[in-house]
C-alpha cells in the first residue's frame, strides 16, 4: 500500500499487458521518489522469505488439513 508503505511488492488485478504496464509505471514513479523508495526497500527487506519459514508454514497448513479429515 503506497499510502501506508505496507506490503512487499506491486500488485495488479487484471491479467493483461495494460495492467502490467500500469504497475511497472507506478514502480518506476516510486523509484524516482528516493525517500519513499528507501522505505519500500526497507519494508521488503525486513520480511522473512526464507525456505525455512515457507516450509514451516506449509507444514502447519498440512497438519491443519489432516486434523480436519
Biotite code that builds the C-alpha atoms (Angstrom):
import biotite.structure as struc

atoms = struc.array([
    struc.Atom([0.000, 0.000, 0.000], chain_id="A", res_id=1, res_name="UNK", atom_name="CA", element="C"),
    struc.Atom([1.651, 3.179, -1.196], chain_id="A", res_id=2, res_name="UNK", atom_name="CA", element="C"),
    struc.Atom([-0.012, 5.461, 1.341], chain_id="A", res_id=3, res_name="UNK", atom_name="CA", element="C"),
    struc.Atom([0.967, 3.415, 4.393], chain_id="A", res_id=4, res_name="UNK", atom_name="CA", element="C"),
    struc.Atom([4.081, 1.798, 2.867], chain_id="A", res_id=5, res_name="UNK", atom_name="CA", element="C"),
    struc.Atom([2.963, -1.666, 3.872], chain_id="A", res_id=6, res_name="UNK", atom_name="CA", element="C"),
    struc.Atom([3.381, -4.743, 1.725], chain_id="A", res_id=7, res_name="UNK", atom_name="CA", element="C"),
    struc.Atom([6.372, -6.038, -0.160], chain_id="A", res_id=8, res_name="UNK", atom_name="CA", element="C"),
    struc.Atom([5.646, -5.680, -3.839], chain_id="A", res_id=9, res_name="UNK", atom_name="CA", element="C"),
    struc.Atom([3.429, -4.427, -6.616], chain_id="A", res_id=10, res_name="UNK", atom_name="CA", element="C"),
    struc.Atom([0.071, -5.975, -7.452], chain_id="A", res_id=11, res_name="UNK", atom_name="CA", element="C"),
    struc.Atom([-2.175, -5.827, -10.481], chain_id="A", res_id=12, res_name="UNK", atom_name="CA", element="C"),
    struc.Atom([-5.614, -7.398, -10.618], chain_id="A", res_id=13, res_name="UNK", atom_name="CA", element="C"),
    struc.Atom([-6.236, -7.777, -14.335], chain_id="A", res_id=14, res_name="UNK", atom_name="CA", element="C"),
    struc.Atom([-4.110, -10.337, -16.139], chain_id="A", res_id=15, res_name="UNK", atom_name="CA", element="C"),
    struc.Atom([-3.287, -8.249, -19.198], chain_id="A", res_id=16, res_name="UNK", atom_name="CA", element="C"),
    struc.Atom([-0.484, -6.153, -20.636], chain_id="A", res_id=17, res_name="UNK", atom_name="CA", element="C"),
    struc.Atom([-2.158, -2.843, -19.788], chain_id="A", res_id=18, res_name="UNK", atom_name="CA", element="C"),
    struc.Atom([-2.391, -3.679, -16.090], chain_id="A", res_id=19, res_name="UNK", atom_name="CA", element="C"),
    struc.Atom([1.205, -4.901, -16.081], chain_id="A", res_id=20, res_name="UNK", atom_name="CA", element="C"),
    struc.Atom([2.407, -1.731, -17.781], chain_id="A", res_id=21, res_name="UNK", atom_name="CA", element="C"),
    struc.Atom([0.468, 0.382, -15.301], chain_id="A", res_id=22, res_name="UNK", atom_name="CA", element="C"),
    struc.Atom([2.050, -1.274, -12.272], chain_id="A", res_id=23, res_name="UNK", atom_name="CA", element="C"),
    struc.Atom([5.525, -1.045, -13.850], chain_id="A", res_id=24, res_name="UNK", atom_name="CA", element="C"),
    struc.Atom([4.988, 2.667, -14.427], chain_id="A", res_id=25, res_name="UNK", atom_name="CA", element="C"),
    struc.Atom([3.881, 3.037, -10.820], chain_id="A", res_id=26, res_name="UNK", atom_name="CA", element="C"),
    struc.Atom([7.061, 1.300, -9.651], chain_id="A", res_id=27, res_name="UNK", atom_name="CA", element="C"),
    struc.Atom([9.243, 3.481, -11.860], chain_id="A", res_id=28, res_name="UNK", atom_name="CA", element="C"),
    struc.Atom([7.496, 6.559, -10.487], chain_id="A", res_id=29, res_name="UNK", atom_name="CA", element="C"),
    struc.Atom([8.093, 5.438, -6.914], chain_id="A", res_id=30, res_name="UNK", atom_name="CA", element="C"),
    struc.Atom([11.717, 4.664, -7.725], chain_id="A", res_id=31, res_name="UNK", atom_name="CA", element="C"),
    struc.Atom([12.133, 8.331, -8.594], chain_id="A", res_id=32, res_name="UNK", atom_name="CA", element="C"),
    struc.Atom([10.954, 9.316, -5.110], chain_id="A", res_id=33, res_name="UNK", atom_name="CA", element="C"),
    struc.Atom([14.113, 8.301, -3.249], chain_id="A", res_id=34, res_name="UNK", atom_name="CA", element="C"),
    struc.Atom([12.796, 8.700, 0.314], chain_id="A", res_id=35, res_name="UNK", atom_name="CA", element="C"),
    struc.Atom([9.659, 6.686, -0.450], chain_id="A", res_id=36, res_name="UNK", atom_name="CA", element="C"),
    struc.Atom([11.630, 4.084, -2.402], chain_id="A", res_id=37, res_name="UNK", atom_name="CA", element="C"),
    struc.Atom([14.036, 3.665, 0.514], chain_id="A", res_id=38, res_name="UNK", atom_name="CA", element="C"),
    struc.Atom([11.106, 2.996, 2.859], chain_id="A", res_id=39, res_name="UNK", atom_name="CA", element="C"),
    struc.Atom([9.661, 0.450, 0.431], chain_id="A", res_id=40, res_name="UNK", atom_name="CA", element="C"),
    struc.Atom([13.008, -1.347, 0.186], chain_id="A", res_id=41, res_name="UNK", atom_name="CA", element="C"),
    struc.Atom([13.426, -1.432, 3.975], chain_id="A", res_id=42, res_name="UNK", atom_name="CA", element="C"),
    struc.Atom([9.898, -2.812, 4.366], chain_id="A", res_id=43, res_name="UNK", atom_name="CA", element="C"),
    struc.Atom([10.532, -5.590, 1.847], chain_id="A", res_id=44, res_name="UNK", atom_name="CA", element="C"),
    struc.Atom([13.942, -6.452, 3.281], chain_id="A", res_id=45, res_name="UNK", atom_name="CA", element="C"),
    struc.Atom([12.517, -6.703, 6.808], chain_id="A", res_id=46, res_name="UNK", atom_name="CA", element="C"),
    struc.Atom([10.419, -9.711, 5.777], chain_id="A", res_id=47, res_name="UNK", atom_name="CA", element="C"),
    struc.Atom([11.468, -13.346, 6.078], chain_id="A", res_id=48, res_name="UNK", atom_name="CA", element="C"),
    struc.Atom([11.056, -15.091, 2.720], chain_id="A", res_id=49, res_name="UNK", atom_name="CA", element="C"),
    struc.Atom([13.372, -17.986, 3.639], chain_id="A", res_id=50, res_name="UNK", atom_name="CA", element="C"),
    struc.Atom([12.687, -21.604, 2.734], chain_id="A", res_id=51, res_name="UNK", atom_name="CA", element="C"),
    struc.Atom([12.694, -22.408, 6.446], chain_id="A", res_id=52, res_name="UNK", atom_name="CA", element="C"),
    struc.Atom([9.730, -20.117, 7.061], chain_id="A", res_id=53, res_name="UNK", atom_name="CA", element="C"),
    struc.Atom([7.899, -21.288, 3.935], chain_id="A", res_id=54, res_name="UNK", atom_name="CA", element="C"),
    struc.Atom([8.436, -24.939, 4.849], chain_id="A", res_id=55, res_name="UNK", atom_name="CA", element="C"),
    struc.Atom([7.134, -24.335, 8.375], chain_id="A", res_id=56, res_name="UNK", atom_name="CA", element="C"),
    struc.Atom([4.035, -22.601, 7.004], chain_id="A", res_id=57, res_name="UNK", atom_name="CA", element="C"),
    struc.Atom([3.353, -25.464, 4.569], chain_id="A", res_id=58, res_name="UNK", atom_name="CA", element="C"),
    struc.Atom([3.869, -27.988, 7.354], chain_id="A", res_id=59, res_name="UNK", atom_name="CA", element="C"),
    struc.Atom([1.438, -26.132, 9.618], chain_id="A", res_id=60, res_name="UNK", atom_name="CA", element="C"),
    struc.Atom([-1.141, -25.991, 6.829], chain_id="A", res_id=61, res_name="UNK", atom_name="CA", element="C"),
    struc.Atom([-0.693, -29.691, 6.065], chain_id="A", res_id=62, res_name="UNK", atom_name="CA", element="C"),
    struc.Atom([-1.232, -30.600, 9.722], chain_id="A", res_id=63, res_name="UNK", atom_name="CA", element="C"),
    struc.Atom([-4.347, -28.404, 9.954], chain_id="A", res_id=64, res_name="UNK", atom_name="CA", element="C"),
    struc.Atom([-5.791, -30.120, 6.891], chain_id="A", res_id=65, res_name="UNK", atom_name="CA", element="C"),
    struc.Atom([-5.048, -33.550, 8.354], chain_id="A", res_id=66, res_name="UNK", atom_name="CA", element="C"),
    struc.Atom([-6.812, -32.617, 11.599], chain_id="A", res_id=67, res_name="UNK", atom_name="CA", element="C"),
    struc.Atom([-9.986, -31.731, 9.674], chain_id="A", res_id=68, res_name="UNK", atom_name="CA", element="C"),
    struc.Atom([-10.161, -35.091, 7.881], chain_id="A", res_id=69, res_name="UNK", atom_name="CA", element="C"),
])
